[in-house]
Amino acid sequence: MPIFGRALLACWVNNLRMDAASAERKLGRFLPKFFLASCVALLLAYLFGGLSDDSAPSLLQNFSRQFFILYTVLAPTFFIAYLLYIEVLRTRERKRIIAGNSKLIYDDAFELPTQDMHGYKIALITGRKPTLTGLTGDTYEADDTAKCEMNREHVPPVADCDCGFYAYLDLRAAEHQLSINPGAFLIDVDLFGVGFAYSRGFRAESQLVNSMALPKRCMRCKVFRPEQFVRTFKLGFNSFAYWSWEIRCRMCSHSFKDEDCLSLDQMTKELKIKLVRA
């Protein structure tokens, strides 16, 4: 196989293995290039007369006009197709997680075992006022009780519903989720009340966050030791815009206003949980 063909095959295989978070990051890196390419295409079409309304355009004018029309059709099409591809990846990940967590380790869901439910999970910090937020967008406090948004008639968790607080039993499973969601934080939790035990973790009625582990490196430069939290405004590809808190080094946070910064002690008081350096 030619070298170019092998490169295309390798790229295709890597895309199949890519997760939704990686696909979104690639799209974010591509957007500035897409904007620049659009400006260049518009400029070339203007310079070569592709935007003029001559009744008898020259060959160069006709070619530039056809190229610009083709670009304005194909570029948005590929962009929309990539967004749909990200949504397919998200759906696939949700199904994989549910499949891994949906197998009860006992036969009868009504004969719940008595055991300590301690585990790990990841969470974002969002909002103008720092708030713990799951990857599904649900917000919760350090000590909270689950509520079902789908059916208000029952108290979570219920066997045939996805409501309740989830946690991985194995720390490595949570760390893997953290590696593909670099803006999130690893938290240590205890679950209480009615709960289900699965092959990979637990789902329960109440949750107490014991601590949050801080990353070793700045979330921006990935080089220096992080020193303080900063508040940034982000635009989600599959959701609305939101405020997000990151922990950064002094160099990557020096341009932020005082009202958009919190020290580690201030964030501890806001979230009411213990922050632990790795």
Buried (B, 14 or more C-beta within 10 A) or exposed (E): EEEEEEEEEEEEEEEEEBBBBBBBBBBEEEEEEEEEEEEEBBEBBEEBBBEEEEEEBEEEBBEBBEBBEEBBEEBEEEBEEBBEBBBEBBEEBBEEBEEBBBEBEEEEEEEBEEEEBBBBBBBBBBBEEBBBBBBEEBEBBBEBBBEBEEEEEEBBBBEEEBBBBBBBBEEEBBBEBBEBBEBBBBBBBBBBBBBBBBEBBBBBBBBBBBBBBBBEBBBBEEEBEBBBBBBBEEEEBEEEEBBBBBBBBEEBBEEBEEEBBBEBEEBBEBBEBEBEEE
